[in-house]
Protein backbone atom coordinates (compact mmCIF):
# COMPACT_ATOMS: atom_id res chain seq x y z
CA UNK A 1 0.00 0.00 0.00
CA UNK A 2 2.92 2.35 0.59
CA UNK A 3 3.68 2.22 -3.16
CA UNK A 4 0.21 3.60 -3.84
CA UNK A 5 0.64 6.33 -1.21
CA UNK A 6 4.03 7.28 -2.64
CA UNK A 7 2.70 7.42 -6.22
CA UNK A 8 -0.12 9.75 -5.18
CA UNK A 9 2.32 12.03 -3.38
CA UNK A 10 4.64 11.97 -6.42
CA UNK A 11 1.72 13.19 -8.55
CA UNK A 12 1.29 16.25 -6.30
CA UNK A 13 -1.04 14.82 -3.68
CA UNK A 14 -4.73 15.43 -3.19
CA UNK A 15 -7.01 18.19 -1.94
CA UNK A 16 -9.78 17.02 0.37
CA UNK A 17 -13.30 18.11 -0.50
CA UNK A 18 -14.45 17.74 3.09
CA UNK A 19 -13.12 16.43 6.38
CA UNK A 20 -11.24 13.19 6.00
CA UNK A 21 -13.02 9.91 6.56
CA UNK A 22 -13.39 8.65 10.10
CA UNK A 23 -13.22 5.02 11.18
CA UNK A 24 -16.90 5.04 12.12
CA UNK A 25 -17.82 6.24 8.61
CA UNK A 26 -15.70 3.43 7.17
CA UNK A 27 -17.52 0.84 9.28
CA UNK A 28 -20.91 2.26 8.26
CA UNK A 29 -19.85 2.38 4.59
CA UNK A 30 -18.55 -1.18 4.53
CA UNK A 31 -21.72 -2.37 6.27
CA UNK A 32 -23.80 -0.64 3.58
CA UNK A 33 -21.69 -2.19 0.79
CA UNK A 34 -21.97 -5.66 2.34
CA UNK A 35 -25.76 -5.31 2.70
CA UNK A 36 -26.25 -3.92 -0.83
CA UNK A 37 -23.64 -5.89 -2.79
CA UNK A 38 -23.28 -9.03 -0.67
CA UNK A 39 -19.52 -8.57 -0.52
CA UNK A 40 -16.88 -6.03 0.50
CA UNK A 41 -13.53 -5.15 -1.07
CA UNK A 42 -10.17 -6.25 0.30
CA UNK A 43 -8.86 -4.31 3.30
CA UNK A 44 -6.31 -2.57 1.03
CA UNK A 45 -9.17 -0.86 -0.81
CA UNK A 46 -10.87 0.25 2.41
CA UNK A 47 -7.52 1.61 3.62
CA UNK A 48 -7.05 3.51 0.34
CA UNK A 49 -10.51 5.08 0.62
CA UNK A 50 -9.97 5.93 4.29
CA UNK A 51 -6.71 7.70 3.40
CA UNK A 52 -7.67 9.45 0.14
CA UNK A 53 -11.49 9.37 -0.09
CA UNK A 54 -13.46 12.56 -0.66
CA UNK A 55 -10.57 14.21 -2.50
CA UNK A 56 -9.28 15.25 -5.91
CA UNK A 57 -5.74 15.37 -7.23
CA UNK A 58 -4.16 18.82 -7.00
CA UNK A 59 -2.89 18.44 -10.57
CA UNK A 60 -4.43 17.00 -13.75
CA UNK A 61 -3.93 13.26 -13.41
CA UNK A 62 -4.74 10.73 -16.10
CA UNK A 63 -4.34 6.96 -16.35
CA UNK A 64 -2.94 5.22 -19.40
CA UNK A 65 -5.32 2.64 -20.82
CA UNK A 66 -4.48 0.10 -23.51
CA UNK A 67 -8.12 -1.04 -23.84
CA UNK A 68 -9.24 1.77 -26.10
CA UNK A 69 -12.92 2.03 -26.77
CA UNK A 70 -15.10 4.43 -28.71
CA UNK A 71 -15.22 6.86 -25.79
CA UNK A 72 -11.61 6.35 -24.60
CA UNK A 73 -9.90 6.71 -27.98
CA UNK A 74 -6.99 8.72 -26.64
CA UNK A 75 -5.91 5.86 -24.39
CA UNK A 76 -5.99 8.20 -21.40
CA UNK A 77 -8.56 8.29 -18.62
CA UNK A 78 -9.16 11.46 -16.65
CA UNK A 79 -9.07 10.80 -12.91
CA UNK A 80 -11.63 12.89 -11.06
CA UNK A 81 -12.91 12.64 -7.51
CA UNK A 82 -11.74 9.81 -5.30
CA UNK A 83 -15.00 8.67 -3.74
CA UNK A 84 -15.14 8.46 0.06
CA UNK A 85 -17.15 7.37 3.04
CA UNK A 86 -20.17 9.32 4.26
CA UNK A 87 -23.32 10.73 2.75
CA UNK A 88 -22.12 13.37 0.28
CA UNK A 89 -23.03 13.21 -3.41
CA UNK A 90 -19.54 11.80 -4.04
CA UNK A 91 -19.70 9.14 -1.33
CA UNK A 92 -19.46 5.44 -2.05
CA UNK A 93 -22.95 4.95 -0.63
CA UNK A 94 -24.45 7.67 -2.86
CA UNK A 95 -22.74 6.37 -5.99
CA UNK A 96 -23.97 2.84 -5.33
CA UNK A 97 -27.51 4.13 -4.66
CA UNK A 98 -27.43 6.16 -7.86
CA UNK A 99 -25.83 3.70 -10.29
CA UNK A 100 -26.50 0.13 -9.07
CA UNK A 101 -29.50 -0.84 -11.19
CA UNK A 102 -30.48 -3.04 -14.11
CA UNK A 103 -30.24 -0.14 -16.55
CA UNK A 104 -26.89 1.29 -15.38
CA UNK A 105 -24.20 -0.72 -13.56
CA UNK A 106 -25.83 -4.10 -13.17
CA UNK A 107 -22.80 -5.79 -11.61
CA UNK A 108 -21.68 -5.80 -7.97
CA UNK A 109 -19.17 -2.99 -7.69
CA UNK A 110 -17.28 -0.71 -5.31
CA UNK A 111 -16.77 2.83 -6.72
CA UNK A 112 -13.24 4.23 -6.51
CA UNK A 113 -12.94 7.26 -8.81
CA UNK A 114 -14.97 9.45 -11.07
CA UNK A 115 -13.67 9.25 -14.63
CA UNK A 116 -14.98 11.72 -17.16
CA UNK A 117 -18.05 13.43 -15.63
CA UNK A 118 -20.72 10.83 -14.95
CA UNK A 119 -18.40 7.87 -15.50
CA UNK A 120 -17.26 5.55 -12.72
CA UNK A 121 -14.00 3.66 -12.20
CA UNK A 122 -14.79 0.75 -9.94
CA UNK A 123 -13.47 -2.33 -8.15
CA UNK A 124 -15.41 -5.47 -9.05
CA UNK A 125 -17.16 -7.35 -6.27
CA UNK A 126 -18.33 -10.06 -8.67
CA UNK A 127 -17.09 -13.56 -7.89
CA UNK A 128 -15.51 -14.18 -11.33
CA UNK A 129 -13.77 -10.77 -11.50
CA UNK A 130 -13.29 -9.85 -7.83
CA UNK A 131 -10.68 -7.13 -7.35
CA UNK A 132 -10.31 -6.18 -11.01
CA UNK A 133 -10.71 -2.53 -11.98
CA UNK A 134 -13.29 -1.45 -14.57
CA UNK A 135 -14.40 1.75 -16.24
CA UNK A 136 -18.14 2.31 -16.66
CA UNK A 137 -19.20 4.82 -19.31
CA UNK A 138 -22.59 6.32 -18.50
CA UNK A 139 -23.68 6.80 -22.12
CA UNK A 140 -22.94 3.31 -23.39
CA UNK A 141 -25.25 0.35 -23.83
CA UNK A 142 -25.69 -1.76 -20.70
CA UNK A 143 -23.61 -4.68 -22.00
CA UNK A 144 -20.85 -2.47 -23.40
CA UNK A 145 -20.35 0.04 -20.60
CA UNK A 146 -17.95 -1.91 -18.37
CA UNK A 147 -14.40 -1.79 -19.74
CA UNK A 148 -11.64 -3.78 -18.02
CA UNK A 149 -8.69 -1.51 -17.21
CA UNK A 150 -6.47 -3.28 -14.62
CA UNK A 151 -6.02 -6.45 -12.59
CA UNK A 152 -5.52 -4.57 -9.31
CA UNK A 153 -5.72 -1.09 -7.83
CA UNK A 154 -1.90 -1.03 -7.67
CA UNK A 155 -1.67 -1.89 -11.39
CA UNK A 156 -4.15 0.86 -12.19
CA UNK A 157 -2.44 3.53 -10.09
CA UNK A 158 0.91 2.55 -11.61
CA UNK A 159 -0.44 3.92 -14.93
CA UNK A 160 -1.22 7.37 -13.48
CA UNK A 161 0.57 10.31 -15.03
CA UNK A 162 0.37 14.07 -15.05
CA UNK A 163 -1.17 15.64 -18.12
CA UNK A 164 1.62 18.00 -19.03
CA UNK A 165 -0.23 19.55 -21.99
CA UNK A 166 -3.12 20.57 -19.75
CA UNK A 167 -0.76 21.92 -17.10
CA UNK A 168 1.05 24.04 -19.72
CA UNK A 169 -2.24 25.38 -21.11
CA UNK A 170 -3.46 26.31 -17.64
CA UNK A 171 -0.20 28.09 -16.86
CA UNK A 172 -0.35 29.93 -20.18
CA UNK A 173 -3.94 30.95 -19.49
CA UNK A 174 -2.98 32.22 -16.01
CA UNK A 175 -0.10 34.24 -17.48
CA UNK A 176 -2.39 35.75 -20.13
CA UNK A 177 -4.90 36.77 -17.49
CA UNK A 178 -2.16 38.25 -15.31
CA UNK A 179 -0.78 40.26 -18.23
CA UNK A 180 -4.23 41.89 -18.65
CA UNK A 181 -3.95 43.19 -15.09
CA UNK A 182 -0.68 45.04 -15.78
Residue, then its C-alpha position, 0 to 999 in steps of 0.5 A: x500500500x505504501x507504493x500507492x501512497x508514494x505514487x499519489x504524493x509523487x503526482x502532487x497529492x490530493x485536496x480534500x473536498x471535506x473532512x477526512x473519513x473517520x473510522x466510524x464512517x468506514x464501518x458504516x460504509x462497509x456495512x452498507x456495501x456488504x448489505x447492498x452488494x453481498x460482498x466487501x472489497x479487500x482491506x487494502x481498498x478500504x484503507x485507500x478510501x480511508x486515506x484518500x477518499x473525498x478528494x481530488x488530485x491537486x494536478x491534472x492526473x490521467x491513467x494510461x489505458x491500452x483497452x481503447x474504446x469508442x469513448x476512450x480513444x486517446x488511451x488516457x482516462x481522466x481521474x476525477x474525484x476519489x469517492x469516500x465514506x459518508x453521505x455526500x453526493x460523491x460518497x461510495x454509498x451515494x454512488x452505489x444508490x445512484x448507479x446500481x441498477x439493471x439499466x446502469x451498472x448491473x454488476x456488484x461494484x465498489x466505486x473508486x474514482x470518477x472518470x470523465x463526468x458521470x463515468x465511474x471507475x470501480x473495483x469489481x465485487x463479482x465472484x468471477x472478476x473480484x478485485x479487477x478494476x473497470x471503467x463504466x461509461x454512462x452513455x454506453x449500452x448496458x452490456x458495453x459500458x464496463x471496460x476492463x482496465x487493470x487487474x488490481x488497484x496497484x496496477x491501475x495507479x501505476x499507470x497514473x501520469x500528469x497531463x503536461x499539456x493541460x498543465x502548460x495550457x493552464x499556466x499559459x492561461x494564467x499568465x495571459x490573465x495576469x498580463x491583462x492586469x498590468 
